């Protein structure tokens, strides 16, 4: 176990192959033993294409007036293989954007600075919904326009945005588990509502099969896609400005514009996939 809920196949002499069957067995310090039902490693279904659309939606603001909110919606196309085994998929979407500090060019403001670059992990891109695909009732071939993520159209698009798209291929049992999670999520309502029933997975107590055990073990084949959106990709839409002098004073900026590490979830460390 490398971290909570994540397990590493630590056997370099025996690589994981499509069609392999895995069962997770856990023994706790108090002697209780838990085991999952077998999970097959499915074939990898690659992403055929990734693209975005600029979407306007009318919403009601906090004072009851209708306003237009603009979003970047991310879509994928997939090519469902013509096989006997149905395809089951789930998507996760992450976003990192580059934030380059403003350059001070007016010498009356002090010494010229060397703008630094921060890499900001945007936590608002992953959909609240569980996005899944059930290929058991779909035709084979090209499936277009599957919505997998959304980000508000804001000033972060002044610079480079990198979307990491993780397409998980897994078993029908795992798909049903995530559909159950989605149903519970949709019914959860407000924070003070009665909590919904927990979602049972495929783990059982070996000695007491009737015990309610939470948690689900799945064998997943993942296709990872990096998708860039640059400012010029959004033309003719006007990206909201951010790093410009405040109050028409060439020496006064919003603090993150001169110290980008102030932005939540930011780091100077370049992600490995950008090196």
N, C-alpha and C positions, 0 to 999 in steps of 0.2 A: 504494500500500500504506500504510494508516494505522497498522497495527501488524502484528506477525508473524502472517501467515495471514489478515488481514482487509483487504479491498480496497473502496475507495469508488468508486462510479460518478460520476465528476466531469464531468458533462455536463448542466448545468441545462436546456439547450435540447432535450434528448432524454430525457424521463423513462422509467424502466423500466416496461414493461407486461407483463401476463400473456401468455405465449406467446413472448416474446422468447427468443432463443437466445444464450448467451454462451460464449466460449472464453477461457481464461486462457493467455496466452503470457508466459513468463519467460525473460529472457536474463541470464546471470550475467556477472560481470566477466571470467571466464576464457574466455568465448565459448560455453559450453554453453547450449543452448536447450531449453526444455521447454514442452510444450503439453498442455492437457487436452482430453478429448473434449467435445463441445458439451453444455451443460446448459440445459434449458428452464425458464423462470420459471413455476411452476404457479399455479393459482388459490389464493387464500387460503381456508382452511377455518376459520371462526370457532369459538371455544369456546362451546358451548351453555350449560353450567352448570359451576360449581365448588362443591365442598363438602368437608367433612372428616368423618372418623369417629375416635372414640376407641377405640384398640385395645390390648388386654392380651395379652402374650405371655409364656409361661413360658420362662425361660432359666436356665442354670447359671452361678452366679457363680464368682469366682476360687478359692474354697475348696471348690467342688463341690456347693454347695447350690442347690436350685431356688428361684428368685425370680421375681416377676412384674414385668416392665417394661411401662411404659405409653407409647404413642406417639400422635401426631396424624398420621393418614394423609390425604393430599390426593388427591382424585379429580376427574376432569372427565368431562362428557358432550359428545359431538360429534355433529353432524348431517352425515352423509356425503352429498354432493350426488349426484343421479342423473345422472351424466355418463359418457361412454364411457371417459375417462381415469381409471384407478384412483388413489385417494388414498394417499399415503405421508406419515407424520408422525413427528416426534420431539419430545420435550419436554425442556426444562430448567427447573429450579425453583430460585429463590433466595428467601432470607428475610432481612428486616430487622426487628428488634424495637426498640421504644422502651424505654429504661431511664431513669426519672426518679429522681434522687437522693432519699434520705430527707430529710425536713425535721426539723431540730432545733428542738423547741418548748420544751424544758426550759432556762430561762435559766441554770440552774446549770452547764450544759455549755459556756457561752460565748455569743457573739452568735448570734442566729438566722441561719440561712443561707437563701440563695435557691436552691432545688433546680434543678439544670441537667438538661437532657435530652440523652442520648446516643443515637445511632442505631448499632445494632450489626449488622454484617453476619455472619449465621450461616453458617458454611461447612459445616455438617453436614446441610443440608436437601437438597441435590442428591443424588439416588440414586446409589449406586455402579454400579448397573446402567444400561445404555443402554436407555431406554424408547422403543420405537418402535411404530408401527402400520402394518400392511400391509393396505390396503383392497382388494387384488386378489382376495382370497378371502372378503370380507365383504359382507353385504347392504347396500344403500343405506338411508339414513334414520338414525334415532337410535341411537347406540351409547353405552351407559351404563356408568359405573363403571370408567373407565380409571385405574388407579393411577399417579400421577406423582411422588409425593414423600412423605417421612416426616421427622418431627422428634420427638425425645424430649419427652414431656410433663413439663416441668420448670418452674422458677420464672420463666423468661422469659415465660410466659403470664400473669403477673400484670398485664402491661401490653399495649399494642397490638402485634400481630404482623402484618406485611404480607408476603404471599407474592407474588412476581412469577413468573408462569407464561408461558413462551415456547413457543408451539406452532409448530414449523417444518413447513411444507409443502415437499416437495422431490420430486425425481425418483426413479424406481425404482432407478436406478443408485446414487444416494446412499443410498437405503434399504439396499441390499445391502451397501454399504461399512460402514454403521453396524452392521448385523447381524454382519458379520465382526468388527468391533471388539468387539462384545458377546461373541462366541464366544471370542476371544482373552482377553478380560478374565475370563471365567468359568474359563478353564483356567490362569490365571496363578498361582494358588495362593499360597504363602508367598513372602516377599521373597527367600529364598535358593534357590528353585527355579530350574531352567533357564528362561531367558526364552523366551516363546513366539515363534513366527515373526512378523515384522512384517506389517502389513496393507497390501496394495497398493491404491492408489486409481486415479484416472483420469488421472494425469499420466504422460507418456512423454517420453523423450529424443528430440527430433526427428531427430537424426543417428545415434543408437544406440538403436533401439527395444527392443533386448533388455536394456538396463540396468534393474536393479531400482530404481524411483523410488518414494519414499514421499510421501504427501500426496494430498489429494483436494480438488478444486474443486467447489463446489456453488452453485447459484442457489436462494435460499430466499425464501419468502414467510412472514412471521412475524406471528402474532396474539399480542399481549401483553395479559395480564389481571392486574390487581392484586386480590388477595383478602385481606380483613382478617379476623382472628380477635381478638375482644376477650374479656376475662376473663368477662364475663357470658354469652358464647356457650357457655361450657364448663360452666355450672351444670347439674346439681348436683355435678359433679366438683370436688373441692377442689384448687386450684392450690397446689403446694408453696411455702411462704413463703421469703423470702430476706432482704429488708431489714427486719430487726427488731433491737432491741438485743441484744447478746451478753451472756450470763451475767447476764441480768436487770439490766444496768447501762444506764440510759437514755442514757449518754454514749458508749457503745462500740458501734460498728457494724463490719461487714465493710468493709474499705477502699473497695471500689468503690461502696458505698452513699453515700459522701460525696464520691467522686471517680470518676465513672463512666468517665472516659477510661482508667482502669486496665484495663478490660475489653478483651481482645484484639479487634481488628477493629472498634473503636468510633471514632466521630467526632462532633463537635458540628455538623457540616455537615448540614443537612437535605437529603435526596434531592430532586432536582428534581421528581419526580412527586408529592411531598407538599406542594409549595408552591402 
